[in-house]
Amino acid sequence: MLLLKEKIKEAGLKATPQRIAVYCAMRKLGHACVDKVAEEISVSFPSMTIATIYNVLESFVNAGLLVRRFSSNNKMYFDVNVYEHAHFYDCCENSYEDFNDPELVKMVMEYVSSKKIDNFDIKSVDIQLVGRKVCNNL
């Protein structure tokens, strides 16, 4: 708990009980929409509104603690892992799974950076592999 509190403070935010609860939920969930976070903290903060949770999540994005993920179900998801990595996105379950392949990210970044794209400065690469999980249980 102390580590989470310090991480929030180091990002320049006040470590309120609500922020600690939301960040703790995100650390547990990894990738989540506001509804999942609300569900996760509903026991400890039953009166916290969706709007408040969303505002806390956005403050974490602005402070560099989370990254936004856009999904095909028109919900905003948040990612607790802010380092460069790729994702598997299950379009049936609307869920994300990290795909850690630094070589892939580097290769794509180098390729795109070598192109002369007018009036566009590339800051990072966001790789999302879309599909669905395959169940091998027969």
N, C-alpha and C positions, 0 to 999 in steps of 0.2 A: 504494500500500500504506500509506503514511504517513497519508493522508487517512482510510482505513478505520480504522486504529488509533486515530487521534485521535477519530473519530466515536464509536467504542465507548467510549473513555475518557470523553468528554464526557457520555455517557449514564449514567455512574456504574459502568461495568463494567470489569473487568480485561481488557486486550486480549491474551488468550492466543493462541497460534498456532491452536488449534482454533476459537476464536470468530472470529478474523480469517478463517480458511478458510470457515467457515459464512456469515459476512456477505458475503464476496467472492462466494460461490456464489449467494447470494440476489440480490446486485446484478446478477449476470450473468443469472440466470433470471427475475427480476422477480416472478413468482408461482410458488410451488412447494410441493409436499408434502414431507415429511421424506424419502421414498424418493428423490425427484429430487435433493435436496440431498446425500444419501448417495452417490448415483451420481456427482454432480459432483465431490465431494471424495475419492472412493475411491482415486485414485492417490496423493495427498499424505497422506491419513490412512486407510489401509486397515483399521486396527483400531478406528476410532471406531465405536461402536455406534449403532444407531438411537435408543436411549433417550437417549444423550448428545447426539446431534444435536437431538432433540426438546426436551430440556431447554435447550440453547443457544438454540433458536428461541423458546421460551417466555420465556427471560430477555430476549431482544430485544424481545418484545411488551411485557413489563412495563416495559422501559426506554424504550418509545416508538420503537424503531427499526424495528419491523415491526407489521403488523396481521394478525389472523386472518381467513381467508376460509372460509366453510363451503360445502361442495360437495354435490352430490346423490349422489356415490359414497361417501359416509360417510368421506371423508378430510379432514383439516384441511390447508388450504393457507395459506400465508403470503404477504403482500404487502409488498414493499420500499418501496412508495410510501405514505407515511402521511398525505398531504394528502387533503382531501375530493375524491373523484372517483367516477365510476360505473364499472361493469364490464359487459363482454359476457362471459357464461359459456356456453361451448360444452358442452352437456350430453351430447353424444356423445363428445367428446374429453376431457371434464373439464379444460378449460383456461380460463384467464382472459385477458382483454385489457382494458387500461385504456380507458375512454371519458371523455376529458376534456372536460366541458361544464359549466363553472362556473355558467352561467345555469340549467341544469336543476337542479343541486344546490341553488342558491339558491332557485329557484321552489318546489321540493318542500319545502325547509326552512321557507320563509315560509308556505306553505299549511298544513303540519302544525302549525307553531307558533301559527298563528292559531286553531286549534281548541282548545277548552277541554277537555283530556283530564284527568279527575280522577285524582289520585294517580300521575301520571307526568310526569317531567321529561325532555324530549327534549334529548339532548346533541349528536346528529349524525344525519345521514341516510345510509343505506347503500342505494344503488341498484344493483340487479343485473338486467340484461336477459338473460333466458335464451332460448337458441335453439341453432342449430347453424350452423357455417360453410357457406356455399353455394359449391360449386365451379363456376366458370364455364367450365371447360375442356371443350370439345366435340370 
